[in-house]
Amino acid sequence: MERKMESKKRALVIGAGAMGSWIARRMLADHDIWITDIDKGRAAGLGRGLSERFIENPRYSDYEMIISAVNLSSSVEVMRKLRESNYSGTAVDISSLKKAVNEEMSKLRAKAVSVHPLFGPGAGRLEGKTVLLVPVRDREAEAEISSSIFSGARIVEIEAELHDRLVAHTIQLTHILSLIASRLMVHDPDLMGTGSRMMHYVEAVSLHDSSRLIQEMLSLNPASRGLFDEIREALSDIERGNSGFKETDDMKELYERIYNAIDSGCI
């Protein structure tokens, strides 16, 4: 058993939150995995199999791979510490914003892999799910490492600046619309039509992200300002009677699928 453990790559996950513990648990079978967090109280919440693998004050050089799964506001700082420690293994970042952290990762001595999984810690099988790879230096090598960590997922390459703009117009836009709905929409089930019920489902899924993550994305993403400008412009156009909406065949098909799901009791 000890010889088998010695053959496994020793890896450290920094950040014992929901996503960090999900990755650690996923890698547990194939890696000698350890997990750390500045909040030592999180160790007890990791559950059987991981709580005993919580380590305080790890020495980075002891690990062949280090995965950063910290809050957005700390992701650049983690990479800076790895650079200052002269870490030479493989450094992986899974944060939702990439431009600033990739700039810091480009200075690392280590192999650098910057990814953004487009799913949360509730994911089971990864078939059909997407992981965005934001290349730092070596696209081919980084894609191979990404595929090994997120086996089964589709790896899609995207440049850092474009990534952060797309995050604003997908994830952050959904957050904003859901926050508005949570404040303004009537939530009495007996008074909600189909559209408002669907929006309520979107609201529940979108706002499942922590309030800290939502606020950090809005404040740290340079593309947020442009997004708010576009929202104000869109609201102004709608108020003047120019919605700009055009129904497409895809929308009609989606509408029918939703109603079929409702009629069959799936929603």
C-alpha positions in Angstrom: 0.0 0.0 0.0 2.8 2.4 0.9 4.6 1.6 -2.4 1.3 2.4 -4.3 1.0 5.8 -2.5 4.7 6.6 -3.4 3.8 6.2 -7.1 1.1 8.8 -6.9 1.8 12.4 -7.7 1.7 14.5 -4.5 -0.7 17.4 -5.0 -2.0 20.3 -2.9 -5.3 22.1 -3.2 -5.2 25.6 -1.7 -8.8 26.6 -0.7 -11.1 24.2 1.2 -14.3 25.7 0.0 -16.9 23.9 -2.1 -14.9 23.8 -5.3 -11.6 23.1 -3.7 -12.9 20.2 -1.7 -14.7 18.9 -4.9 -11.5 18.9 -6.8 -9.5 17.3 -4.0 -12.1 14.5 -3.6 -12.1 14.0 -7.4 -8.3 13.6 -7.5 -8.1 11.5 -4.3 -8.0 8.1 -6.1 -5.1 9.0 -8.4 -3.1 11.5 -6.3 -1.5 11.8 -2.9 -3.8 14.8 -2.3 -3.6 17.3 0.5 -5.7 20.4 1.1 -5.1 23.7 3.0 -6.9 26.9 3.8 -6.2 30.0 5.9 -9.5 29.1 7.8 -8.4 26.1 9.8 -12.0 25.6 10.9 -12.8 24.3 7.4 -11.0 21.1 8.1 -13.9 19.6 10.1 -16.3 20.3 7.2 -14.3 18.3 4.6 -15.8 15.0 5.6 -14.4 11.5 5.7 -11.4 10.9 3.5 -10.4 14.6 3.3 -10.5 16.0 6.8 -7.4 14.0 7.7 -5.6 15.4 4.7 -5.9 19.0 5.8 -2.5 20.5 6.3 -1.5 23.8 7.9 1.4 25.8 6.6 2.4 23.4 3.7 5.8 23.7 2.1 5.1 24.2 -1.6 8.2 22.4 -2.8 6.8 19.1 -1.3 4.1 19.0 -4.1 4.4 18.2 -7.7 1.1 20.0 -8.4 -0.6 22.9 -6.6 -4.2 23.9 -7.5 -5.5 27.3 -6.4 -9.2 27.2 -5.5 -9.4 30.4 -3.5 -11.6 33.4 -3.6 -11.2 35.6 -6.7 -9.7 38.4 -4.6 -6.9 36.0 -3.5 -6.1 34.2 -6.7 -3.4 36.6 -7.9 -1.8 36.6 -4.4 -1.5 32.8 -4.4 0.4 32.8 -7.7 2.6 35.6 -6.4 3.5 33.5 -3.4 4.3 30.5 -5.6 6.5 32.8 -7.7 8.3 34.2 -4.7 8.9 30.7 -3.3 10.5 29.7 -6.7 8.0 26.8 -7.0 8.9 24.6 -10.0 6.1 22.0 -10.2 2.7 22.6 -11.9 0.6 25.5 -10.8 -3.2 25.4 -11.6 -5.7 28.2 -11.1 -9.4 27.6 -11.4 -10.7 31.1 -10.8 -13.6 32.7 -12.8 -11.5 35.7 -14.0 -8.3 35.3 -15.9 -6.5 38.4 -17.2 -4.8 39.5 -13.9 -4.1 36.0 -12.7 -2.6 34.9 -16.0 -0.3 37.9 -16.0 1.1 36.7 -12.7 1.2 33.1 -13.8 3.3 34.0 -16.8 6.1 35.0 -14.4 6.2 31.5 -12.7 9.1 29.2 -12.9 6.5 26.4 -12.7 4.3 25.0 -15.5 1.2 27.2 -15.4 -2.3 26.0 -16.2 -5.2 28.5 -16.0 -8.7 27.0 -16.4 -12.3 27.9 -15.6 -14.7 25.0 -15.1 -18.2 26.0 -16.3 -19.9 24.0 -13.6 -20.1 24.0 -9.8 -19.1 21.5 -7.1 -22.4 19.7 -7.6 -21.1 18.1 -10.8 -20.9 14.4 -11.0 -19.9 13.0 -14.3 -18.1 15.6 -16.5 -19.2 14.2 -19.9 -20.9 17.1 -21.7 -19.5 19.7 -19.4 -17.0 22.4 -20.5 -13.7 23.6 -19.0 -12.3 26.8 -20.5 -8.5 26.7 -20.9 -6.9 30.2 -20.9 -3.3 29.5 -22.2 -0.4 31.0 -20.3 2.7 29.6 -22.3 2.4 26.1 -23.6 -1.1 25.5 -25.1 -0.5 21.8 -25.8 1.0 20.9 -22.5 -1.6 22.9 -20.6 -4.5 21.3 -22.5 -3.1 17.8 -21.6 -2.9 18.7 -17.9 -6.4 20.1 -17.9 -7.7 17.0 -19.5 -6.1 14.8 -16.9 -7.6 16.8 -14.0 -11.1 17.2 -15.6 -11.3 13.8 -17.4 -14.4 13.6 -19.6 -15.0 17.3 -19.9 -14.6 19.2 -23.1 -11.6 21.5 -23.0 -12.1 24.8 -24.9 -9.3 27.3 -25.4 -10.0 31.1 -25.1 -7.8 34.1 -24.6 -7.8 35.9 -21.2 -9.3 39.3 -22.2 -12.0 37.7 -24.3 -12.7 35.2 -21.4 -13.4 38.0 -18.9 -15.7 39.8 -21.4 -17.6 36.6 -22.0 -17.9 36.0 -18.2 -19.4 39.5 -17.9 -22.0 38.8 -20.6 -22.9 35.3 -19.4 -22.4 34.5 -15.7 -22.4 38.1 -14.4 -25.4 39.1 -16.6 -27.3 36.2 -15.2 -26.3 37.2 -11.7 -27.5 40.8 -12.3 -30.8 39.8 -13.8 -31.4 37.3 -11.0 -30.6 39.9 -8.3 -33.1 42.3 -9.9 -35.7 39.5 -10.1 -35.1 38.6 -6.4 -35.9 42.2 -5.5 -38.8 43.0 -7.8 -40.6 39.9 -8.9 -43.7 38.5 -7.1 -42.6 35.2 -5.6 -46.1 33.8 -4.6 -46.4 30.5 -6.6 -50.2 31.0 -6.9 -49.6 34.3 -8.7 -46.7 33.4 -11.0 -47.2 32.6 -14.7 -44.9 30.3 -16.7 -42.4 33.0 -17.5 -42.0 34.2 -13.9 -41.7 30.6 -12.7 -38.9 30.0 -15.2 -37.2 33.2 -14.1 -37.5 32.0 -10.5 -35.7 28.8 -11.4 -33.0 30.8 -13.1 -32.8 33.0 -10.0 -32.4 30.0 -7.7 -29.6 28.4 -9.8 -27.7 31.7 -10.4 -27.8 33.0 -6.9 -26.7 29.6 -5.5 -23.2 31.1 -6.0 -22.0 32.8 -2.9 -22.8 36.5 -2.5 -19.0 37.1 -2.1 -18.3 35.5 -5.5 -21.0 37.5 -7.2 -19.7 40.8 -5.7 -16.1 40.0 -6.4 -16.8 39.2 -10.0 -18.7 42.5 -10.4 -15.9 44.5 -8.7 -12.8 42.8 -10.1 -13.8 42.2 -13.7 -12.8 45.3 -15.8 -15.6 44.3 -18.3 -18.3 44.9 -15.6 -18.4 48.6 -16.2 -19.1 48.1 -19.9 -21.8 45.5 -19.1 -23.6 48.0 -16.8 -23.4 50.6 -19.5 -25.0 48.2 -22.0 -27.7 47.2 -19.5 -28.6 50.9 -19.0 -28.7 51.4 -22.8 -30.9 48.3 -23.2 -33.3 49.5 -20.5 -33.5 52.9 -22.1 -34.3 51.3 -25.5 -37.0 49.1 -24.0 -38.5 52.1 -22.2 -38.8 53.9 -25.6 -40.5 50.8 -27.1 -37.5 49.4 -28.9 -36.9 46.0 -27.4 -34.8 44.7 -30.3 -36.2 41.2 -29.7 -36.7 38.9 -32.7 -38.0 35.4 -32.2 -35.9 32.7 -33.9 -36.6 29.1 -34.8 -34.2 28.1 -32.0 -36.3 30.1 -29.5 -39.5 28.5 -30.7 -38.0 25.0 -30.3 -36.8 25.8 -26.8 -40.2 27.2 -25.9 -41.8 23.9 -27.0 -39.3 21.8 -25.1 -39.9 23.9 -21.9 -43.7 23.4 -22.2 -43.3 19.7 -22.9 -41.2 19.5 -19.7 -43.8 21.3 -17.8 -46.6 19.1 -19.1 -44.7 16.0 -18.2 -44.0 17.2 -14.7 -40.3 17.5 -15.2 -40.4 21.2 -14.2 
